[in-house]
Amino acid sequence: MPESIRILIADDHPVVRTGLQGMLAKHEEFVIIGEAENGEQALRLTSERRPDVVLMDLRMPLMDGLQATIQIRQQYPSVQILILTTYDSDRDIVSAIHAGAIGYLLKDAPREELYQAIRAAAKGKSILNPDIAARLMEHMRKPANVDQLSEREIEILHRVSEGMTNKQIGGQLHISEATVKTHLIHIFAKLNVSDRAAAVRIAIERGILQIK
């Protein structure tokens, strides 16, 4: 008998949570240890019950799935996040992977694909739908388009170039560290980079940041 995989379902739609619960309950290896209707609840239940895998929706109230993913991965690195959503834009996919999600599935994925992704996630292995993987690779090949950066993102990137930490940036702008991290993830996704130094370098090269 396979080892049990403890799963937390995070989705703001009761019908979706009920459907997933019923689908996964048919397999003895999957044990549902809780349901969350928003990101804040997902973070709290993760702290209390320590699931192996969180099935995380992206769009939820109070705290969205992206911020919840960031905080869970920072605080409980052994917990794996598998995004399960209806949103399939390149930005959503790249942002989720940068946030620490181990996989990304659409809600219309075949059941067996979901089961395989959960099993892989529990072992710390990533499984991406071929279409999602192809989209991710295509996005990473595209040239950076810094014109997409918002004023707030440029403001944060400017402070990053000055050597400020996320905590310092949050203090100056009166936002949380998690919000700063979310903005940085969006910046990385838009610029096709994976770290702060590369983001600053590209922004300087494109004239978005003026360093004195």
Secondary structure, 3 states (H helix, E strand, C coil): CCCCEEEEEECCCHHHHHHHHHHHHCCCCEEEEEEECCHHHHHHHHHHHCCCEEEECCCCCCCCHHHHHHHHHHHCCCCEEEEEECCCCHHHHHHHHHHCCCEEEECCCCHHHHHHHHHHHHCCCCCCCHHHHHHHHHHHHCCCCHHHCCHHHHHHHHHHHCCCCHHHHHHHHCCCHHHHHHHHHHHHHHHCCCCHHHHHHHHHHCCCCCCC
